[in-house]
């Protein structure tokens, strides 16, 4: 049987002793971190993964039933923590990757010392009057319908929304191509489960300190959703970046790196 390290195409970089597990978000793979790595590699042992069904993860890693939700991916991360004997690691997760890492921390709290969640959300669907996730059910159903009917148009529409209005055409096309690189039979059920799912009731079970990092202008995750995370995750902080879009590691890596360096006690790649 293949190791989970092989199945998830784990690559390790960096020169530090503290492990930093990096979990990519929706429609991407570990290469999405490329522009952020130089700011972190001097201080951490970077552990990069491709979630099952994404990037260069082994085809046999993917299970159509288990991996249609973040919970199946969290099981994989728990198995990886066990295989690597992680203890006191940092977790850096983007979007649903942050949720996957958070869920894994509930099962293996000793594996982590801190969770860093970038543009993550516990629920994308509005739940009036007390919760704003950013979308009505009709809006999300419309996106899902477009995804079923015309995958190419869906990828173009969602990448344009997600990347933000200050991004370049090249950055938008980059994100669109990332979406299109994922087989529709993988991305469609995962998208439906993410956008119509709800992990709010799991937040109270998290014991690892958390840093929620949110761009000031994100059409996918409104600031209210980030504030909800901060209010309901025990021992958490919220850092709002003066940046736009849902993928700051692609569009504003310097701003993201600066924010992380300040919050994590780094400066120019060296510990203060």
N, C-alpha and C positions, 0 to 999 in steps of 0.2 A: 504493500500500500504506500502511495506517495505521501510524503510529509506535507503538512499544511503550508510550510514555508515554500515548497516547490509549487503547490497548487495555486497559491496566491502570488506567485512570481515575486517573492520578497527580495529586495535589494537593500544592502546596507552601505551607507556612506558616512563620512564625517570622522572627526578626530576626538570627540569628547567621550566621556565615560557614561554620561546619563542617557539612557535610551529615549528617543523621541519617535513614537509611532505615528506615522503620517497617513491619514485615511482620506482618500479623495471623495468628491461628491458626485452628484447625479450626472451621468453621461460622460464621465471623464475616466482617467486612469492616473497612475502615479506621475506621469510626465507633466501633469498640470502644476506640480510644485517646482518645476525646473528653475524658475526665476527667483524663487524664495530660498532655495538651498544654500547659496553663498552666504546668506545672513545667519545661517544656523549651523553649518557644518563644522565650524571650529569649536563649538561648544557642546555639541550633541553627537551621539551615535544615532544617525538617522536610519529609521526602518521604514522603507516604502513598500506599500502593498498595492496590488490590483485586486479589487473585490471580484468575487466569482462572477463571470460573465462579462467582465470589462478588461480592456487592455490586453496584456499578455498572460492573464490568468489561464491556467491549464483548462482546456475544454471540459475535462472530467470533474473539475471543481464545481461546475454549475449544476444545480438541481432546480428544475422548473417550478417545483412546489415550494421548496424551502427558501429559495432566493427571490421570491416575489415580494418580500417585505424586509425591512431593516433587521428584523429579529433573526432571520436566517444568517445574515451577514454578521450580526453580532456574535452568533455561535461560532462562526469561523474565527473571529478576532479573539474570542475566549480560548479557542484551541491553539491559536498562534501564541498567545500569552503563555500558555502552559508549555508549549514546545520550546519557546525561547527562554523559559524560566524568567519572565519579566517581573521585576519588583521595583516599585518606585519610579516607574517610567512616566514620561510626559506623553500626552495624547494630543495631536493636532489634527482636527477633523474639519472638513469643509462641508457645509450644508448637511445632507443626509449622512455624510461620513461622520460628522460630529455626533449625530444621534446614534449611529452605530457604535461609536466609541463609548458614548454615555451608557448605552444599554449593556455593553460588555463590562463596564466598570461596576455595574450592580452585581454581576456574577463574580468578578475578580477585583474587588476594591484594592487589595494589596498590590496588584500589578501596577497601579497608577498612583502618582503623587499629585497630578493636576491634569484637568481636562481643559483644552483650549478649543472652543467651538466657534468656527467662522461662518457667519451668515446661516446659522442653523435655526430650526423652528420645531416646536413641539406639535404644531398643527397649522396647516396652510388654509384650512377652511374657516371662514368666519363662524363664530358661535355667539350671536347677539343675545343679550346686550352687553355681555361682560368680556368677550374675547374677540380680538380682531386678528385674523390670520392673513388677511390680504385678499381673499377671494370668496365669492359667493359660490354656491353649489352649481348654479347655471354656468358660471364662467369656467369652472373646472371641468364640468361635463362637456362644454364646448371645446376645450383644449384636448380632452381625451378623444372626442369624436374626430377632431382634425387629425390627431395622431393615428387613429384607425384608418381614416380615409385617404390621407395623403401625408405619408411620413416625411417626404422632402419638404413640403410646405410647413409642416409642423416644426421641423428642425430649424428652418429659417425664421419662423415667427418667434419661437421661444428663445432662440439664441439672441435675436435682436432685443427682446424684452429683458433677458437676463443680463446681458453684457453691459447694459447701461448706455445712456445717451452721450456720454463723453468718450466712449470707446471708438477706436478706429475701425474702418471697414475690414482691415486685416484681422483685427482681434475678433470681430463678429464672425468672420468666415472661419477662423480657427475654431471657435466654439461650435459653430454649425457642423464642421467636419468631425469634431469629436463626437457629437451626437450621432451623426450618420455612420460612424465607425462601429457603433454598438448595434448588434442585430436587433431588429424591431421586436422579435419574440422575447428578447431579454428586457428591453427598455419599456415596452408597453405595460406589462403587468406591474413592474416595479414602479413606474410613474403613477399608475392608478392607486396603488397602495400607499405611496408617499403622500400624494396630494389629497387623498380622501381619508388618510389615516389620522390617528390621534395618539400621541405618546405622552400627553400631559399627566396622566395618572402615574407614570413611572418616575417623574421628577423627584417626588418625595423620597424615593428609595436610593437616590444617589448620595453617597457619602464622601466622594472625592471632591476637593475644592475645584471650582470651575472659573474659567475666564471666558465670557461671551464677547466675541469680537464682531461688530456689526458695522457695515458701511452706512453712512448717513442717508444715502439715497439708493435704496434697493427695491426694485419693482416686484421682486419675488417674496422677500421677507420684510414686512414693514417694521419700523422701529418699535411699535407696540408689541410685536411678537418677541423681539429680542428682550424688551423690558419684562415681559411675562416670564421668560426663561430666568432672568436674573432674580426676579421676585420669588420664584418657586424652586429654584435649585439651591439647596443649602450651601452656605459658604461660597458665594459666587460674586463676581464683579462683572461690570459691563464696560467695555471699551468701544466708543463710537469713533470710527475713522472718518476723516473729512475726505471721503471718496465716494464714487458712484458705482453701482452695479453689484451683481451677486457673486462675481468671480474676481475679487481684488488681487488674488495671486497671479492672475493673468493681466489685469488692467492697471493695477496700482501696487506692484510688488514692493516698491520702495516705501510707500506709506504704510503698508502692512508690516513690512520688516521693522520699520522704526517703532511702530506701536508694540510689536511683540518684544523687541529688544528692551524697551522701557519697562514693560510689564513683567518680563521674565528675568530682569536683572542683567541684561546684556548690553553691550555698547560696541558697535563696530565688529561684532563677532567675538568679542572677548568679555568675560565676566567682569563686572565692576567689583 
